[in-house]
Amino acid sequence: MAALMLQGTGSDVGKSVLVAALCRVLTNCGLRVLPFKPQNMSNNAAVTTDGGEIGRAQALQAIACRVEPHSDMNPVLLKPQADRTSQLIVHGRVRGTLGSGNFREARGALMTEVLESYGRLRSQCDIVIVEGAGSPAEINLRAGDIANMGFARAANVPVVLIGDIDRGGVIASLVGTRAVIDAADAAMIRGFLINKFRGDPALFEDGYREIEKRSGWQGFGVIPWLSAASRLPSEDAVILERPADPREGRKMIACPILPRISNFDDLDPLKLEPGVEIVMVPPGRPIPAEAAIIVLPGSKATIADLAALRAEGWDIDIKAHHRRGGMIVGLCGGYQMLGRRIADPLGIEGAPAEVEGLGLLDVETILSPAKTLRHVRGTALGAAVEGYEMHLGETSGPGTVQPFAVLEDGVRDGATNREGNVIGSYLHGLFASPDLRQALLARIEVAGGGRDYAADVDTALDDIAAEFAAHADIDAMLRIAGIGA
């Protein structure tokens, strides 16, 4: 069976998008394709069919392959909880916490399990498309590496290196990678791609040939800026550093950017609606008073993020918004923050603690080690809704008597206040349900367009695949992967 790995000269060079594009190109060609990322670090995750969780990018790549996501597609997932600690997810299940002091040793010990997942995927398809993490040029991290060349050499998977021309210095980043990695690692790299090119590629012809000459690697193409990628859910929090200005004539939905924000792609379906504008509020700025809805997003460290929210003064903005009758929606960790109390007696998120919540819902949360991971369907706001749960702890109290949703199995999800303008829910992905989205927007006097978010994502995948195939030498990459003459 064939395999090909796409690595990058750095983070945010477009590896995830190009892997998704290549997966869709090959799937449309009739091949059985599966995505794989040995190790990922992200607080944006998705629930898999086998009841685990993987990085959101790998779930999107599974959609590109027209298959259901599985925990084998991302066997090691690190979810940052603080600057020096991360929750460790192995084969979709929580295995504990890693600190910066024991990260390298623990990471290297996971190679066997990474290769087991890869082996299972490889036996089920014609080709596995593998995504690296960060950059192989980070040679200080090479010992015990399972994300880039450590995996490529252990699994004997050829590599294509991606350089981002939009950030500048692409010649130096590609040739410099060749200069700093060792010879055995360099031998795994069979060629390169230039990504995010704007303008006439003929203007870069000399630079392209210089990279080939100086690196000894074959060029597989110059990929233009893929505008359709903006319609895909983003996994990388780098996107949050590029807030857009609100446009006139639209109702604003504001979301504060918490330090450990998670699953912020929950808001992506709202971007389909012409009557609203999503504004991500960075630290140092108040939540705009003109917001029609404030969304408190998911969090990987709810108590710490609640403290950060208060330190920014956002709690004052939220309560002022509430006094004006504005709508507030809390998702997962944001739901927990809206309650009266959050307790962490076992120190799940750090040191044992108990704090007051914002007090806008009559509920309280006790964090516990057991993690709820499941896909759900039900009704909410009089409309059909589906999504997935991914949370630690249980929330209870009088507010749950008036739930946000009633699920198909009879379980009541979330809580609302008596006036109905404060909503808390554990459901991620709920805004992808068009009827639910319309019902919510009707409360701020916006007519929802009713567009199918899943269909929009699928069309975007076809669009980026077509553009990628038009500018990349797919046949040459397949040959080095082991398919074709």
C-alpha positions in Angstrom: 0.0 0.0 0.0 1.2 3.6 -0.8 1.7 6.6 1.4 2.9 10.1 1.2 3.7 12.7 3.9 3.3 16.4 3.6 5.6 18.4 6.0 6.1 22.1 6.2 8.9 24.5 6.7 7.0 25.9 9.7 3.6 26.1 11.3 0.6 27.6 9.4 2.2 27.1 6.0 -1.0 25.3 4.8 -0.2 21.6 5.5 -3.7 20.8 6.8 -5.4 22.4 3.8 -3.1 20.8 1.2 -3.5 17.4 2.8 -7.3 17.8 2.6 -7.0 19.0 -1.0 -4.9 16.0 -2.0 -7.2 13.6 -0.2 -10.2 14.9 -2.2 -8.2 14.9 -5.5 -7.3 11.3 -5.0 -10.7 10.3 -3.7 -12.3 11.9 -6.8 -9.9 9.8 -8.9 -11.5 6.6 -7.4 -8.7 5.7 -4.9 -9.5 4.7 -1.4 -7.7 7.4 0.7 -7.3 7.9 4.4 -5.7 10.8 6.3 -3.2 10.4 9.1 -1.4 12.8 11.5 0.9 11.0 14.0 0.9 13.8 16.6 -1.2 16.9 16.8 -1.4 19.8 19.2 -4.8 21.6 19.2 -7.8 22.4 21.4 -10.1 22.1 18.3 -11.1 18.5 18.3 -13.9 16.3 16.8 -15.6 13.2 18.1 -15.0 10.0 16.1 -17.2 7.1 15.2 -15.4 4.9 17.7 -16.1 7.2 20.5 -12.7 9.0 20.7 -11.5 12.4 19.7 -9.0 13.7 17.1 -7.8 17.0 15.8 -10.4 19.0 13.8 -8.1 19.1 10.8 -8.0 15.3 10.6 -11.8 15.1 10.9 -12.0 17.6 7.9 -9.5 15.4 6.0 -11.7 12.4 6.6 -14.6 14.3 5.1 -12.3 15.1 2.1 -11.8 11.3 1.8 -15.6 10.8 2.2 -15.1 8.5 5.2 -16.1 8.8 8.8 -13.4 10.1 11.2 -11.6 7.5 13.4 -9.2 7.8 16.3 -6.5 6.0 14.3 -6.3 9.1 12.1 -4.7 11.1 14.9 -3.3 8.7 17.5 -1.6 11.3 19.6 -3.4 14.6 20.4 -2.0 17.1 22.8 -4.6 19.7 24.2 -2.8 22.6 25.9 -4.2 23.4 29.3 -1.6 25.9 30.4 1.7 27.3 29.1 3.6 24.2 30.1 1.1 21.4 30.4 -1.2 19.6 27.9 -3.8 16.9 28.2 -2.6 13.8 26.4 -5.0 11.9 24.2 -3.9 8.5 22.8 -6.1 6.6 20.4 -8.9 9.0 21.2 -8.9 8.6 25.0 -7.5 10.7 27.8 -4.3 9.2 29.1 -3.1 12.0 31.5 -1.2 15.2 31.5 2.2 16.0 30.1 4.4 18.8 31.2 7.3 20.4 29.4 9.7 18.5 31.6 8.5 15.0 30.6 7.2 15.8 27.1 10.1 14.4 25.1 10.5 11.2 26.9 6.8 10.4 26.9 6.5 11.4 23.3 9.2 9.0 22.1 7.5 6.2 24.0 4.4 6.6 21.9 5.9 5.7 18.6 4.8 2.1 18.8 1.2 3.2 19.2 1.5 5.7 16.4 2.8 2.9 14.1 0.0 0.6 15.2 -2.6 3.2 14.1 -0.8 3.8 10.9 -0.6 0.1 10.1 -4.4 -0.3 10.6 -5.2 2.5 8.3 -2.8 1.4 5.6 -4.4 -2.0 5.5 -7.8 -0.4 4.7 -7.0 1.8 1.7 -5.0 2.4 -1.4 -3.0 5.3 0.0 -2.5 7.1 3.3 -1.8 10.9 3.1 0.1 11.9 6.2 0.4 15.4 7.7 3.5 16.5 9.7 3.4 19.0 12.5 5.5 22.1 12.9 8.7 21.7 10.9 11.5 19.1 10.5 13.9 22.1 10.7 13.2 22.2 14.4 16.2 20.0 15.0 16.2 20.7 18.7 13.1 18.5 18.8 14.4 15.8 16.6 15.3 13.3 19.4 12.2 11.2 20.1 10.3 12.9 17.3 7.1 11.1 16.2 5.5 14.0 14.3 7.9 14.5 11.3 11.1 12.7 10.3 10.9 10.4 13.2 7.7 9.0 11.9 8.7 9.2 8.2 11.8 7.1 8.8 10.2 4.6 11.1 7.3 4.0 8.6 9.5 4.6 5.5 7.1 7.2 4.1 8.4 9.7 1.4 8.0 13.4 2.2 7.0 16.4 0.2 8.0 19.7 1.9 5.7 22.7 1.8 7.0 26.3 1.8 4.8 29.3 2.3 5.7 32.1 -0.1 3.1 34.5 1.4 5.1 35.0 4.6 8.3 35.7 2.6 11.7 34.0 2.6 10.5 30.8 1.0 13.8 30.1 -0.8 15.7 30.4 2.5 13.1 28.3 4.4 13.2 25.4 2.0 17.0 25.4 1.3 17.7 26.2 4.9 15.7 23.1 6.0 17.9 21.0 3.7 21.0 22.6 5.3 20.1 21.9 9.0 18.5 18.5 8.9 20.8 15.4 8.8 21.4 13.5 5.6 19.2 10.5 6.4 16.3 12.8 7.1 16.9 14.9 4.0 16.9 11.7 1.9 13.2 11.1 2.9 12.3 14.4 1.3 11.6 13.8 -2.4 10.3 17.2 -3.4 8.7 20.4 -2.5 5.6 22.5 -3.0 5.3 26.3 -3.0 2.1 27.4 -1.3 -0.1 30.6 -1.0 1.3 32.2 -4.2 -0.4 35.4 -5.4 0.2 36.8 -8.9 1.9 35.4 -11.9 3.9 32.2 -11.1 6.2 32.9 -14.0 7.7 35.7 -11.9 9.0 33.0 -9.5 10.4 30.7 -12.1 14.0 31.6 -11.3 13.5 31.2 -7.6 11.8 27.8 -8.1 14.8 26.6 -10.1 17.2 27.9 -7.5 15.4 25.9 -4.8 15.7 22.7 -7.0 19.4 23.3 -7.6 20.4 24.2 -4.0 18.3 21.5 -2.3 18.5 18.7 -4.8 14.8 18.2 -4.5 12.2 18.1 -7.3 9.6 20.9 -7.4 6.0 19.6 -7.6 4.3 22.9 -8.3 3.3 26.4 -7.2 0.0 26.4 -5.5 -2.0 29.7 -5.6 -3.8 31.3 -2.7 -6.8 29.0 -2.2 -9.6 31.4 -1.4 -12.1 28.6 -0.9 -10.1 27.5 2.1 -11.7 30.3 4.0 -15.0 28.3 3.9 -13.4 25.4 5.7 -13.3 25.0 9.5 -10.0 26.2 11.0 -8.0 24.1 13.5 -5.2 26.5 14.1 -5.7 29.3 16.6 -3.4 31.5 14.5 -6.6 32.5 12.6 -7.8 34.2 15.7 -5.0 36.7 15.5 -6.6 38.1 12.3 -9.9 39.6 13.4 -12.1 41.2 10.8 -13.8 44.6 11.2 -17.7 44.4 11.4 -19.6 45.5 8.3 -22.4 47.9 8.4 -26.0 46.7 8.3 -25.3 43.4 10.0 -26.1 42.2 13.5 -22.9 41.5 15.5 -22.2 38.2 17.2 -19.2 38.8 19.5 -16.9 36.1 21.0 -14.1 36.8 23.4 -10.8 35.0 22.6 -10.0 33.2 25.8 -6.4 32.0 26.4 -7.4 28.3 26.2 -10.3 28.7 23.7 -11.3 25.4 22.2 -13.6 24.4 19.3 -13.9 28.0 18.1 -14.9 26.5 14.7 -18.4 26.1 16.4 -19.0 29.7 15.1 -18.1 29.0 11.5 -21.6 28.1 10.2 -22.8 31.6 11.4 -20.4 33.1 8.8 -22.8 31.7 6.1 -25.5 34.1 7.3 -25.6 37.4 5.4 -27.4 39.2 8.2 -24.7 38.7 10.9 -21.0 39.5 11.4 -18.8 37.4 13.7 -16.3 39.5 15.7 -13.6 37.7 17.7 -12.7 40.0 20.5 -8.9 39.8 21.4 -7.5 40.6 24.8 -7.2 44.3 25.6 -10.5 45.2 23.9 -13.9 45.4 25.4 -16.8 43.3 24.1 -18.6 45.7 21.8 -21.8 47.2 23.4 -23.6 46.9 20.0 -23.3 43.1 20.0 -26.6 41.4 19.5 -25.3 38.0 20.9 -22.3 37.3 23.0 -21.0 33.7 22.6 -18.8 32.3 25.4 -16.9 29.5 23.6 -15.5 26.2 24.8 -12.4 26.2 26.9 -9.7 23.6 27.7 -9.2 25.2 31.2 -12.5 26.6 32.3 -11.5 28.0 35.7 -8.3 29.6 34.4 -10.2 31.1 31.4 -12.9 32.4 33.7 -10.2 34.2 35.7 -8.7 35.6 32.5 -12.2 36.8 31.4 -12.6 38.7 34.7 -9.1 40.1 34.4 -10.0 41.6 31.0 -13.2 43.1 32.4 -15.3 41.0 30.0 -17.5 39.9 32.9 -18.6 43.5 33.3 -19.3 43.7 29.6 -21.3 40.5 29.7 -23.4 41.5 32.7 -24.1 44.9 31.1 -25.2 43.2 27.9 -27.5 41.0 30.0 -29.0 44.0 31.8 -29.8 45.5 28.4 -31.7 42.3 27.5 -29.1 41.0 25.1 -28.7 37.4 24.3 -25.8 35.3 25.7 -24.9 31.7 24.5 -22.4 29.6 26.4 -21.0 26.5 24.8 -19.4 23.8 26.9 -16.8 25.6 29.0 -18.7 28.8 28.3 -21.9 27.1 29.6 -20.1 26.2 32.8 -18.9 29.8 33.3 -22.5 31.1 33.1 -23.4 29.1 36.2 -23.2 30.0 39.8 -20.2 27.8 40.8 -17.5 25.7 39.2 -15.6 23.1 41.4 -12.6 21.1 40.6 -12.0 19.1 43.7 -9.6 16.6 42.1 -7.5 19.1 40.3 -8.5 18.0 36.8 -7.5 21.3 35.3 -4.7 22.2 37.7 -4.6 22.7 41.4 -7.9 21.8 43.2 -10.2 24.9 43.2 -13.7 26.2 43.5 -14.8 29.5 42.0 -17.9 31.6 41.5 -19.3 31.6 38.0 -21.0 34.6 36.3 -24.3 33.6 38.0 -26.5 34.1 34.9 -27.8 30.5 34.9 -28.9 28.7 38.1 -26.6 25.8 37.7 -23.3 24.6 39.1 -20.5 22.3 37.6 -18.3 19.8 39.3 -15.3 18.7 37.1 -14.4 15.0 37.1 -12.0 12.7 35.2 -14.7 11.0 33.1 -15.0 12.6 29.7 -18.2 12.6 27.7 -17.6 12.0 24.0 -20.6 11.3 21.8 -22.6 12.4 18.8 -26.2 13.5 19.5 -29.4 14.6 17.8 -32.5 16.3 19.3 -34.5 19.4 19.3 -33.8 22.9 20.6 -35.6 26.2 20.2 -38.3 24.3 18.4 -35.9 23.1 15.7 -33.9 20.0 14.9 -30.3 20.0 16.1 -27.3 17.7 16.0 -23.8 18.0 17.3 -21.4 16.3 19.6 -20.5 16.4 23.3 -16.8 16.6 24.4 -16.5 17.7 28.1 -15.4 16.9 31.6 -17.7 17.2 34.5 -21.4 17.4 35.2 -23.7 20.4 35.4 -26.8 20.4 37.5 -29.2 22.7 39.3 -32.7 24.3 39.0 -31.7 25.9 35.6 -31.6 22.5 33.9 -35.4 22.2 34.4 -35.6 24.5 31.4 -33.1 22.9 29.1 -31.7 24.2 25.9 -32.2 20.9 24.0 -33.9 17.5 24.5 -31.9 14.7 22.9 -33.2 11.7 21.1 -32.3 9.4 24.1 -34.4 11.6 26.4 -31.4 13.3 28.0 -31.8 17.1 28.6 -28.9 19.2 27.5 -28.0 22.6 29.0 -30.1 25.3 30.6 -31.8 28.6 29.9 -32.9 31.4 32.1 -36.5 32.3 32.6 -36.5 35.1 30.0 -34.8 32.8 27.5 -32.0 35.2 26.6 -29.3 33.2 28.4 -28.5 29.8 27.0 -26.0 27.2 28.0 -25.3 24.0 26.1 -22.7 21.2 25.9 -23.4 20.7 22.2 -20.5 21.5 19.9 -21.3 22.0 16.2 -24.9 23.0 16.9 -24.9 26.0 14.6 -24.3 23.7 11.6 -28.0 22.7 11.9 -29.7 25.2 9.6 -33.1 25.1 11.3 -31.5 25.7 14.7 -29.4 28.6 13.3 -32.6 30.2 11.9 -34.4 29.8 15.2 -31.6 31.5 17.1 -31.2 34.3 14.6 -34.9 35.0 14.7 -34.5 36.0 18.3 -32.3 38.9 17.2 -34.6 39.7 14.2 -32.4 38.3 11.6 -33.8 36.0 8.8 -31.5 33.0 8.5 -30.5 31.9 5.0 -30.9 28.2 5.8 -27.8 27.2 4.0 -26.5 23.7 4.5 -23.1 24.1 6.2 -22.0 20.5 5.6 -22.7 20.9 1.9 -20.9 24.2 1.8 -17.8 22.6 3.3 -18.0 19.7 0.8 -18.2 22.2 -2.1 -15.2 24.1 -0.7 -13.2 20.8 -0.6 -14.0 20.2 -4.2 -13.0 23.7 -5.1 -9.6 23.6 -3.3 -9.0 20.1 -4.8 -9.6 21.4 -8.3 -7.3 24.3 -7.8 -4.6 22.1 -6.3 -4.8 19.5 -9.1 -4.5 22.3 -11.7 -1.1 23.5 -10.2 0.5 20.4 -8.7 2.1 17.5 -10.4 -0.2 14.8 -8.9 1.2 12.0 -11.0 4.7 12.7 -9.9 3.7 12.7 -6.2 1.8 9.4 -6.7 4.9 7.8 -8.2 7.0 8.6 -5.2 4.2 7.4 -3.0 4.2 4.0 -4.7 1.4 4.3 -7.2 2.0 4.3 -11.0 5.0 3.7 -13.1 
